[in-house]
Amino acid sequence: MKLNRSASWFLLAFGVWSWVIWATFVKNLIKDGSGLAFDDAGDPTAYFWVHLLLAVTSFLLGTAVGVIGFRSVRALRREKA
């Protein structure tokens, strides 16, 4: 299957965007002072674990989508040359 240039760049950009957004989210989750992510004793709550799992899943999916986009962009450049 071949992707066109704009679809390839979109997938690559989405992969990068996913990493930027979710890395920021995890950083903010770890520094949470509202009491949602950590209880009074400083232990992680269910909220923390669920959102960490969401972030890890998004990292994996963002990586997969970004790799597909990167490979497609690279293949299109090889075709052009």
C-alpha positions as a printed Julia matrix, in Angstrom:
81×3 Matrix{Float64}:
  0.0    0.0    0.0
  1.27   3.44  -0.89
  0.42   6.63   0.93
  0.5   10.02  -0.71
  2.86  12.72   0.49
  0.34  14.63   2.61
 -0.94  11.48   4.35
  2.64  10.4    5.08
  3.55  13.76   6.62
  0.29  13.83   8.57
  1.05  10.44  10.15
  4.59  11.49  10.99
  3.39  14.78  12.5
  0.67  12.97  14.46
  3.27  10.63  15.97
  5.43  13.56  17.07
  2.39  15.49  18.34
  1.28  12.48  20.37
  4.65  12.27  22.1
  4.73  15.99  22.88
  1.2   16.07  24.29
  1.4   12.89  26.35
  4.9   13.6   27.68
  3.59  16.92  28.97
  0.55  15.17  30.44
  2.66  12.59  32.28
  4.95  15.3   33.63
  1.92  17.18  34.96
  0.37  13.97  36.32
  3.5   13.2   38.33
  3.56  16.74  39.75
 -0.19  16.7   40.56
 -0.97  18.5   43.79
 -4.77  18.39  43.59
 -5.09  15.06  45.38
 -6.4   13.18  42.37
 -3.23  11.35  41.36
 -1.82  10.79  44.86
 -3.54  10.25  48.18
 -2.62  11.93  51.46
  0.13   9.39  52.11
  1.68  10.13  48.68
  0.68   6.8   47.17
 -0.62   6.68  43.59
 -4.4    6.43  43.25
 -6.51   4.59  40.67
 -6.78   7.9   38.8
 -2.98   7.95  38.45
 -2.74   4.36  37.2
 -5.59   4.7   34.69
 -4.15   7.9   33.24
 -0.63   6.49  33.17
 -1.97   3.48  31.24
 -3.71   5.85  28.81
 -0.46   7.74  28.32
  1.62   4.6   27.76
 -0.94   3.32  25.24
 -0.86   6.66  23.45
  2.95   6.61  23.39
  2.87   3.18  21.76
  0.2    4.1   19.22
  1.86   7.45  18.48
  5.15   5.67  17.91
  3.55   3.12  15.56
  1.73   5.81  13.56
  4.87   7.97  13.43
  6.99   5.06  12.21
  4.49   4.32   9.44
  4.57   7.98   8.42
  8.37   8.14   8.58
  8.8    5.01   6.47
  6.31   6.31   3.93
  8.03   9.72   3.68
 11.38   7.97   3.28
 10.0    5.66   0.57
  8.49   8.61  -1.32
 11.83  10.42  -1.24
 13.63   7.34  -2.58
 11.07   7.07  -5.38
 11.59  10.71  -6.33
 15.37  10.39  -6.57
